[in-house]
Amino acid sequence: MDLGSNFASKLEAFLLMAKSLKGAAAAKLIQDATSAPGVFVFSELLELPNIQELGKTEQHAKFLSLLQLFAYKTYQDYLQHKDVLPPLNQAQTIKLKHLSIVSLASERRILPYSELLRELDMPNVRELEDLIIDAIYLDILRGKLDQKEGQLEVEYTMGRDLEPGKLEAVLAALNDWAATTSEVLNTLDTKIGSIATDTAVRKQAQQEHEKILQSNLKEVHDRLKDKGLSAMLGGRRGINPASFSDRDVLMDIDEPSEASKGRNRKAADAIIKPLRKRNRF
């Protein structure tokens, strides 16, 4: 659920009552609405004709200004104009300070404690942190207290009512944001395309390197094979090892010649003959 999505429903009861109220009764309704728990948006109440009529009388005009204060202004605005505004009770004071944090967070995400202490007129850090924690529990904002750095890191906030005359500024800010986002997306697309191209080039270079490596390994293997064949032939001159088959080489090495066979047979006979003896009768 989005922050502040249920705040409008909290105002509905006051809207129904306001349609039939005028003068002092309408002024009293504004006091009740700005003090009520969970009511943080007031534009629909502010737009009602009988509420706007309060500004036409000096007696009730300050209550219309009070409602405008809670709709889109801050606690500092109250301090500057408190002499012409009704005094705030405790519930109104805390609510206006919560809404002031939302307004400050709309300008920047990091809010130093020193600035919050000044803008909210808080006496010390302990009470400031309690105020921020209450705002988080009320679903007015989401963030983290960084006590080491002395600051509030804002993640999200509810939306406040838009002050008259500020619509053009909001639209300009949104247009700037859209243009910046489009530029960032175009830059990312260009970067992604460049990365894809570089990856394809590296892949092709790696494939070519693999081909060259395999070719070199085959060449080295063939050379080693040729050298081994030459060693088996005994280093004979004038003989091309490539002209012999493996079978010819084996036959040449393993099978003895006819002359060597004869010599071996005579040597064997010479050994056997002296061993023969004649029988004497």
QUIURPE-V530295 format. One record per residue. D_CENTER is the distance of its C-alpha to the mean C-alpha in Angstrom with 1 decimal. Layout:
[[D_CENTER] [D_CENTER]]
//
This chain:
[[21.6] [20.8] [21.9] [25.6] [26.2] [29.4] [30.8] [32.7] [34.6] [35.8] [37.5] [39.5] [42.4] [42.9] [42.8] [45.5] [47.7] [47.2] [48.7] [52.1] [52.1] [53.3] [54.3] [54.2] [52.8] [49.8] [49.4] [49.5] [46.8] [44.5] [45.1] [44.3] [41.1] [39.6] [40.6] [39.5] [36.6] [33.5] [34.6] [32.2] [32.7] [36.1] [36.1] [38.1] [40.6] [40.9] [41.6] [44.6] [47.9] [49.8] [47.1] [47.2] [50.9] [50.6] [49.9] [53.4] [55.2] [55.2] [55.3] [52.2] [50.1] [48.4] [46.9] [45.4] [43.9] [42.6] [40.9] [39.3] [38.2] [36.3] [34.9] [33.1] [34.3] [33.8] [35.8] [36.8] [38.3] [40.3] [41.6] [42.7] [44.6] [45.6] [49.2] [49.1] [46.8] [47.8] [47.0] [43.8] [44.2] [41.8] [39.6] [39.4] [38.5] [35.6] [34.3] [34.5] [32.7] [29.8] [29.7] [29.9] [26.7] [25.0] [26.6] [25.5] [21.9] [22.0] [22.7] [20.1] [17.4] [19.1] [22.7] [25.0] [27.6] [30.4] [29.6] [29.3] [32.6] [34.3] [33.0] [33.7] [36.9] [35.9] [38.3] [35.9] [32.4] [33.3] [34.2] [31.2] [28.8] [30.9] [30.6] [26.8] [26.7] [29.2] [27.0] [24.0] [26.5] [27.9] [24.6] [24.8] [21.5] [18.7] [17.7] [18.5] [21.7] [21.4] [25.0] [24.8] [23.6] [25.6] [23.1] [21.3] [17.5] [17.2] [14.5] [16.7] [20.4] [23.1] [24.7] [28.1] [31.0] [31.2] [34.1] [36.6] [36.2] [32.5] [31.5] [31.8] [29.5] [26.8] [27.2] [27.1] [23.8] [22.4] [23.8] [22.3] [18.9] [19.5] [20.9] [18.0] [15.5] [17.9] [18.3] [14.7] [14.7] [18.0] [16.8] [14.0] [16.7] [19.1] [17.0] [16.3] [20.1] [21.0] [19.1] [20.9] [24.2] [23.9] [23.2] [26.3] [28.4] [27.6] [28.3] [31.6] [32.6] [32.0] [34.2] [36.9] [36.8] [37.3] [40.3] [41.9] [41.4] [43.1] [45.9] [46.5] [46.6] [49.1] [51.3] [51.4] [52.2] [55.1] [56.5] [56.5] [58.3] [60.9] [61.6] [62.1] [64.6] [66.6] [66.9] [68.2] [70.9] [72.2] [71.5] [74.4] [75.1] [75.2] [73.3] [70.1] [68.0] [66.4] [69.8] [70.0] [68.4] [67.2] [70.2] [72.6] [71.1] [71.5] [75.0] [76.0] [74.7] [75.7] [79.1] [82.1] [84.7] [88.3] [89.9] [87.7] [88.5] [92.3] [92.0] [90.1] [92.8] [95.7] [94.1] [93.8] [97.4] [98.5] [96.9] [98.3] [102.0] [103.1] [102.2] [104.8] [108.3] [111.6] [113.3] [116.7] [119.5]]
//
